[in-house]
């Protein structure tokens, strides 16, 4: 949970993670936003990971995975862990926190 962060309504984009096996790690560190805010903040991307190759970066807000809106970091991590094949992640820039770029 990150206190004092505020979502900015920017343009979003879809990034595809290509995960061939369900047991492969995506390589993301996620944080829960304040209650009532939608999405999950990416707070870290492991170098040379599937997320890195897909173009995901620290400071982006994950809005949905495969069209399903994200309500919390735990659910997002579970979906990413259990999925395989192409995974479409809708992301947008996030402002109001130390990770924003």
C-alpha positions in Angstrom: 0.0 0.0 0.0 1.3 3.4 -0.9 0.1 6.5 0.9 -0.3 9.8 -0.7 -0.2 8.6 -4.3 -2.7 9.9 -6.9 -3.6 8.4 -10.2 -3.4 10.5 -13.3 -5.8 9.7 -16.1 -3.3 9.4 -19.0 -3.4 7.4 -22.2 -3.0 3.7 -21.5 -1.5 1.1 -23.7 -1.5 -2.7 -23.9 1.8 -4.6 -23.5 2.0 -8.4 -24.1 4.1 -10.7 -21.9 5.0 -13.9 -23.7 5.0 -16.6 -21.1 5.5 -20.1 -22.5 5.2 -22.0 -19.2 2.9 -21.3 -16.3 5.8 -21.9 -13.9 8.0 -19.2 -15.4 8.5 -16.1 -13.4 7.4 -12.8 -15.0 9.8 -10.7 -13.0 7.7 -8.0 -11.5 7.5 -6.4 -8.0 4.0 -4.9 -7.4 2.5 -2.6 -4.7 -1.1 -2.1 -3.6 -2.5 1.4 -4.1 -4.6 3.1 -1.5 -8.1 1.6 -1.0 -10.5 2.7 -3.6 -7.9 3.4 -6.3 -8.0 0.9 -9.2 -4.9 -0.7 -10.5 -1.6 -2.0 -9.2 1.7 -0.1 -9.2 4.8 -1.7 -10.7 7.6 -1.0 -8.2 10.3 -3.2 -9.8 11.2 -5.1 -13.0 13.9 -7.7 -12.9 16.5 -7.1 -15.6 16.2 -9.6 -18.5 12.9 -10.9 -17.2 9.7 -11.6 -19.3 8.3 -8.3 -18.0 11.5 -6.4 -19.0 11.5 -7.9 -22.5 7.8 -6.9 -22.8 8.7 -3.3 -22.0 7.2 -3.0 -18.6 8.9 -0.4 -16.3 8.9 0.6 -12.7 6.4 3.4 -12.1 3.7 2.2 -14.5 0.2 1.5 -13.3 -1.2 -1.9 -14.3 -4.9 -1.4 -15.0 -5.9 -4.8 -16.2 -4.7 -8.3 -17.3 -6.3 -9.9 -20.3 -9.2 -7.4 -19.9 -9.9 -8.2 -16.2 -9.6 -5.0 -14.1 -7.1 -5.3 -11.3 -8.3 -4.6 -7.7 -5.2 -5.6 -5.7 -1.6 -6.6 -6.0 -2.2 -10.1 -4.6 -4.8 -10.9 -7.3 -2.5 -9.5 -10.0 0.5 -11.6 -8.8 -1.7 -14.7 -8.8 -3.0 -14.1 -12.3 0.5 -13.5 -13.6 1.8 -16.6 -11.8 -0.9 -19.0 -13.0 -1.1 -17.8 -16.6 0.8 -19.0 -19.7 0.8 -18.0 -23.3 0.5 -14.3 -24.3 -0.7 -12.1 -21.4 -2.1 -8.7 -22.3 -1.4 -6.1 -19.6 -2.9 -2.6 -19.9 -0.7 0.0 -18.3 -0.6 3.7 -17.9 1.9 6.2 -16.4 1.4 7.0 -12.7 2.2 10.3 -11.1 2.4 11.4 -7.5 4.9 8.9 -6.2 8.7 8.5 -6.1 8.7 5.9 -8.9 6.9 8.0 -11.6 9.1 8.8 -14.6 
